[in-house]
């Protein structure tokens, strides 16, 4: 009996040792898997992520943070020391003449609609200075030339209407961009102006009625037969302001217009005679837009509904008037206009703008 008890105790001890060894092996395997799979790192990242989200939640509504397109909160660049009208020391790249216009002797193939136009190209205007036009919520800043460029741009007929927005933007991009800063210039457009309209300005816009047809802004009028010609771009873009400001084409088109059986045209044209300063909350912005004393194109299209035909054209600023010029009649007739160009450059939030300066004699400097 004594020997049997000793034997059983030995077996129990051996089983215990084996169990402990197996458990140690399992623990080692588990730890190895956890380390190799990054479990600890994931746990750490989860903790840090939770803390970051908690911090972002606490900053909702804080003026130092902005919400992006995927509902994330990121630090806002401090632009509080800037104001509209500040002078900026901006210099475009030195480039050759722009040759996007006047590439054909045939008027119907020239993207501006004018035969033999700008055969030597359009030179860069090196006399321009720049001022802040808009300080945006995302930390970017729009700057605009203090005056329009020195070369008139001629646009005519349906081909000029089709290409107008593209050509104005392309010309500015080629002549007034800066590759070091990573910015691309564009033409000033109606969106730049409407973004600063206050309620009084918006009400005046919405109340506009074409006196020759009693068609109010935003309403449509139908035309048929010989008065139902439409430019090519009309079939590809919508009537919202953003759509009317899209270039649409990636290169100049030679397409003109086609006659349809019936067309419905929305009255998207309106004008302000001697545009009141009271339509804007910032008097300096009004002075920047309407105080140059020079007439210039805006890279935005419009349609004006007359009694028996529609008139398709591009918007422009004529001294203090926010206006537009018809280039093509839905009856098939053509019109033309020569105006200057006003480039705009958007400085991204990654571009540093000096806190010193801001005057014509000491403009703010840029760095990246």
Buried (B, 14 or more C-beta within 10 A) or exposed (E): EEEEEEEEEEEEEEEEEEEEEEEEEEEEEEEEEEEEEEEEEEEEEEEEEEEEEEEBEEBEEEEEBBEEEEEEBBEBBEBEEBEBBBBBBBEBBEEEEBEBBBBBEEBEBBBBBBBEBBEEBBBBBEEBBBBBBBBBEEBBBBBBBBBBBBBBBBBBBBBBBBBBBBBBBBBBBBBBBBEEBEBBBBBBBBBBBBEBBEEEBEEBBEEBEBEEBEBBBEBBBEBEEEBBBBBBBBEEBEBEBEBBBBBBBEEBBBBBBEBBEEBEBBBBBBBBEEBBBEBBBBEBBBBBBBEBEBBBBBBBBBBBBBEEBBBBBBBBBBEBBBBBBBBBBBBBEBBBBBBBBBBBBBBBBEBEBBEEBBEEEEBBBBEE
